[in-house]
Amino acid sequence: MAGTHFRNPVMFAGLSNNTKWFKDLPVDNNPNFICYKDDFIYNTLPSAEWSTSIADGGASAGISNEVGGAVTLTSANTTDNNGLALVKTANTFQAVAETKDSTGAITNPGTVIWYEARIQNNDANATDYGTGLVETFTGTSGWRSANRISIESNNGEQFYRFVTKNADGTNQVQHTAYTITDSAYDTVGFRVDKAGKVEFFVNRALAATVTSNINTDDMQMFAASVSASASGQRVTKLDYISCTQNRNASELIGNI
């Protein structure tokens, strides 16, 4: 029996609610897409891939010795307002709007971004933590004021916030319908559609749609964790981080 051949990229349909995040995501590696995924299967976190320089004294990032790999972000013991950020060493992803000429023909295809991470925290009620795409920032809490698209949880809360922030302002949606369970993984992510819409997902179910304050400058992948208590240690763990974006290649319109 002959193998099946495809001329165009094979994409996920994303028709049902718990697969909408996958809509139009390429099934395999394709040169028309920028793809980065890290399962953190290392002995030591590679500094060439991830920067941990934004850290308070005593905070650390390390590889967790578990099946499938994971990275842990750990605050100093019994220290309030202490933590660190794990930041990809390059700005790689950018939300770009589709543009058309006066005839309605597409002159710039724009970009679609798919971001997903599997994350847990040992005490969500006493931690500020989050993951997503962010512009360059300084200070372990600097991501909270930087332009970004992210999924976050604030201390004193046990739910996620979906944040879009650009130079014009900030939009935050509180996802109070879902309660975070300490030390249990959640799969969180978002889909950015041509800089006009961001759909946020929790455990692959659509949780919110945002159309304002979508940052269009280039951004880097990040995860951050900052303690909000002087009792014990706050630990945020990531099983993986993944991000994919089409190349916005206007020269390939009609030729992909």
Order of alpha helices (4+ residues) and beta strands (2+ residues): beta-beta-beta-beta-beta-beta-beta-beta-beta-beta-beta-beta-beta-beta-beta-beta-beta
